[in-house]
Amino acid sequence: MMKKKNVFFVLCFCIIVLSSNLLCGAQENHKFQYSEYDEPIYGAWIGDKAFYGKMIFYPDGTADCFDNASDRQLFSQWKYKIAERWTDSEGATWYKIEFLGNYEYEGQQAVGFEIWIVDESGDIMKCFKSMSQGEYPTDFEPYNAHIYYREK
């Protein structure tokens, strides 16, 4: 009888520990965890002169977007594909990215073609959006950039 009580208490303890870990993990669901796929674009970025207040790029091809940097409620989530990647002579990493949105534009699911540039330090990222459907941007003047800083 004592052995059954001990087993019961051990099982209850394990369930409580696992449940608390899951609940605590749920509260931190927008904290970025680095993965084995270490691309400079992956991680959390805070917007300054940007469309979103915060973006988080995940290695699984999703990006979480928040209206403000302090928000915990998602504004939107996008799926993205890195179509092309290269490093320039200054050490910045350039990405041609295709975004597939979670809303419709003119009766079709929204698609965006953008260029994202992460500087050599990995702390500043610039986004250039295309004004033409189906085309990547070609104007990389500073006044066209949406600027993000890596969240520390």
C-alpha positions in Angstrom: 0.0 0.0 0.0 2.8 2.4 0.8 4.5 1.6 -2.5 1.3 2.6 -4.4 1.1 5.9 -2.5 4.8 6.7 -3.3 4.2 5.9 -7.0 1.1 8.1 -7.0 2.9 11.0 -5.4 5.8 10.7 -7.8 3.4 10.7 -10.8 1.6 13.7 -9.4 4.8 15.6 -8.9 6.0 14.8 -12.5 2.7 16.0 -13.9 2.9 19.3 -11.9 6.5 19.9 -13.0 5.7 19.2 -16.7 2.5 21.3 -16.5 4.3 24.3 -15.0 7.1 24.1 -17.6 4.5 24.1 -20.4 2.6 27.0 -18.9 5.8 29.0 -18.3 6.9 28.2 -21.8 3.6 29.5 -23.2 4.1 32.8 -21.6 7.4 33.1 -23.4 6.1 32.0 -26.7 7.6 34.9 -28.6 11.1 34.7 -27.2 13.4 33.6 -30.1 15.5 30.5 -29.5 18.5 30.2 -31.8 18.7 27.1 -33.7 21.3 25.0 -35.5 20.4 26.9 -38.7 22.2 30.1 -37.9 21.4 32.8 -40.4 22.0 36.4 -39.6 18.3 37.2 -40.3 17.0 34.8 -37.7 15.9 36.4 -34.4 13.9 39.3 -33.0 14.2 42.7 -34.6 12.8 46.0 -33.2 11.6 48.5 -35.8 12.7 52.1 -36.1 11.2 53.9 -39.1 9.8 50.5 -40.0 6.4 49.0 -41.0 6.2 46.8 -37.9 7.3 47.6 -34.3 8.9 44.1 -34.0 9.5 41.2 -36.2 10.8 37.7 -35.4 12.2 35.5 -38.1 12.2 31.8 -37.4 14.2 29.1 -39.2 11.0 27.2 -40.1 10.0 29.9 -42.6 7.6 31.9 -40.4 7.9 35.5 -39.2 5.8 37.0 -36.4 4.9 40.6 -36.7 3.9 42.9 -33.9 2.5 46.4 -34.1 4.7 47.7 -31.3 8.0 46.3 -29.9 6.4 45.8 -26.4 3.3 43.9 -27.7 2.7 40.3 -26.8 -0.3 39.9 -29.1 0.6 39.1 -32.7 -0.4 41.6 -35.4 0.2 39.0 -38.1 2.2 36.0 -39.1 3.9 35.5 -42.5 5.4 32.6 -44.2 8.6 33.4 -46.1 11.1 31.8 -48.4 14.7 32.9 -48.8 14.9 32.9 -52.6 18.5 34.0 -52.8 21.2 34.9 -50.3 24.6 36.5 -50.7 27.3 38.4 -48.8 28.6 41.7 -50.3 32.2 43.0 -50.1 31.4 44.9 -46.9 30.3 41.8 -45.1 26.5 42.5 -45.1 24.2 39.6 -45.8 21.5 40.2 -48.5 18.3 38.2 -48.8 15.8 38.1 -51.5 12.7 37.1 -49.6 9.2 36.0 -50.8 6.5 36.5 -48.2 3.2 34.8 -48.3 0.7 36.7 -46.1 -2.3 35.7 -44.0 -4.7 38.0 -45.8 -5.9 38.5 -49.4 -5.0 41.2 -51.8 -7.3 41.7 -54.8 -8.9 38.3 -54.2 -5.6 36.4 -53.9 -3.4 35.6 -50.9 -0.9 38.5 -50.4 2.6 37.9 -51.7 5.5 40.3 -51.1 8.9 40.5 -52.7 11.5 42.2 -50.5 15.2 42.7 -50.1 16.5 42.4 -46.5 20.0 43.4 -45.6 21.7 42.5 -42.3 24.9 44.5 -41.7 28.2 43.0 -40.9 27.8 43.4 -37.2 24.4 41.5 -37.3 22.8 44.2 -35.3 21.1 46.4 -38.0 18.7 45.2 -40.7 17.2 47.1 -43.5 14.1 46.1 -45.5 13.3 47.3 -49.0 9.8 46.6 -50.2 8.7 46.5 -53.8 5.9 48.7 -55.0 5.2 46.4 -57.9 3.5 43.0 -57.5 5.8 40.1 -58.4 9.0 42.1 -58.6 11.9 42.7 -56.1 12.8 46.3 -55.2 15.6 48.0 -57.1 15.8 51.4 -55.3 18.1 51.0 -52.2 18.3 54.7 -51.2 18.3 55.1 -47.4 15.0 57.0 -47.4 13.3 53.8 -48.7 14.6 51.6 -46.0 12.6 50.1 -43.1 15.2 49.9 -40.3 15.3 47.3 -37.6 17.7 46.7 -34.7 18.4 43.3 -33.2 16.6 42.8 -29.9 19.2 42.3 -27.1 
